[in-house]
Amino acid sequence: MKFAEKVHDLRKKKHYTQDELAKLVGVSKRTLAGYEGGNRYPKQREVYRKLADVLDCDVNYLLAEDEAFIADAADLYGTRGKEQAEEAVNVLSGLFAGGELSDTDRDAVMRALQEAYWNCKEDNRKYTPFHFKDDLNG
């Protein structure tokens, strides 16, 4: 199930109008309609958290595998990590364009890509100059 469908279904279960949910989350009705229409995604992770709180669900439920992966890469490695993760997802998504993989197989391949990405990032830490290592450790 896609983000748009999840938000729409959860909103309906809570008996909120788009206007009511938008006000509770702190976005415009137009923005929320974009979320439900599949035309927009929250740019800030905090909006996902607010949606999850108001809709009584886990924030990870709202995030698709690739969205969560990109957000985690951004949190851990900043803008460059986010860009690398987005590029990896986009390249891999391009390979799926033929539509020959089932959703289950697509998810398995996406998880394998994410695991490879995290392993490479960890392996490459040993090559990071010392003056940057403090930034990576928080």
C-alpha positions in Angstrom: 0.0 0.0 0.0 1.3 3.4 -0.9 1.7 6.4 1.3 -1.3 8.2 -0.3 -3.6 5.2 0.3 -2.4 4.8 3.9 -3.1 8.4 4.8 -6.5 8.3 3.1 -7.5 5.0 4.8 -6.4 6.1 8.2 -8.1 9.4 7.9 -11.4 7.8 7.0 -11.1 5.3 9.9 -10.7 8.3 12.2 -13.6 10.1 10.6 -11.6 13.2 9.9 -12.2 15.5 6.9 -9.1 16.5 4.9 -9.5 20.0 6.4 -9.6 18.6 10.0 -6.6 16.4 9.5 -4.6 19.2 7.8 -5.2 21.5 10.7 -4.2 18.9 13.3 -1.0 18.1 11.4 -0.2 21.8 10.6 -0.3 21.7 6.8 -2.8 23.2 4.3 -5.7 21.3 3.1 -4.2 21.5 -0.4 -1.0 19.8 0.9 -2.9 17.1 2.5 -5.0 16.5 -0.6 -1.7 16.2 -2.5 -0.5 13.6 0.0 -3.7 11.6 -0.5 -3.6 12.1 -4.3 -0.1 10.6 -4.5 1.2 13.9 -5.9 3.2 15.0 -2.8 5.1 13.6 0.1 6.1 15.4 3.2 9.5 17.1 2.8 10.2 17.0 6.6 10.3 13.9 8.6 8.5 15.8 11.4 5.3 15.9 9.3 5.4 12.1 9.1 5.6 12.0 12.9 2.7 14.4 13.3 0.6 12.3 10.8 1.4 9.1 12.7 0.5 10.7 16.1 -2.8 12.1 14.9 -3.7 8.9 13.0 -2.6 6.6 15.8 -0.1 4.6 13.8 3.6 3.9 13.7 5.6 6.4 11.7 7.3 3.5 9.9 3.9 2.3 8.6 3.6 5.6 6.7 7.0 5.5 5.3 7.6 3.3 2.3 10.7 1.2 2.3 12.6 3.6 0.0 11.3 6.7 1.8 12.5 5.5 5.2 15.8 4.5 3.7 16.4 7.9 2.2 15.3 9.7 5.4 17.7 7.4 7.5 20.5 8.1 5.1 19.9 11.8 5.4 19.8 11.6 9.2 23.1 9.7 9.3 25.1 11.1 6.5 23.5 14.5 5.7 22.8 15.9 2.3 25.4 13.8 0.5 24.0 10.6 2.0 20.5 11.5 1.1 21.5 12.2 -2.5 23.4 8.9 -2.8 20.4 7.0 -1.4 18.0 8.8 -3.7 20.2 8.0 -6.7 20.5 4.3 -5.7 16.7 4.1 -5.3 16.1 5.9 -8.6 18.5 3.7 -10.5 17.0 0.5 -9.0 13.4 1.8 -9.6 14.4 2.3 -13.3 15.2 -1.3 -13.5 11.7 -2.1 -12.3 10.1 0.0 -14.9 9.2 -3.1 -17.0 6.9 -4.2 -14.2 8.0 -7.8 -14.3 8.7 -8.1 -10.6 6.0 -8.8 -8.0 5.7 -6.3 -5.1 7.2 -8.9 -2.8 10.2 -9.4 -5.1 10.6 -5.7 -5.5 10.6 -5.2 -1.8 13.2 -8.0 -1.3 15.5 -6.4 -3.9 15.0 -2.9 -2.4 15.9 -4.3 1.1 19.0 -6.0 -0.4 20.1 -2.6 -2.0 19.6 -0.9 1.4 21.6 -3.5 3.2 24.4 -3.2 0.6 24.3 0.6 1.0 24.6 0.5 4.8 27.4 -2.1 4.6 29.4 0.0 2.1 28.9 3.1 4.3 30.2 1.2 7.4 33.1 -0.3 5.4 34.1 3.1 4.1 34.3 4.6 7.5 37.8 3.2 7.8 38.8 5.5 4.9 37.3 8.6 6.4 39.9 11.2 7.3 40.2 11.6 11.1 39.0 15.2 11.1 35.6 14.0 9.6 35.2 11.0 11.9 34.0 13.2 14.8 31.2 14.6 12.6 30.0 11.1 11.9 30.0 10.0 15.5 27.6 12.8 16.4 
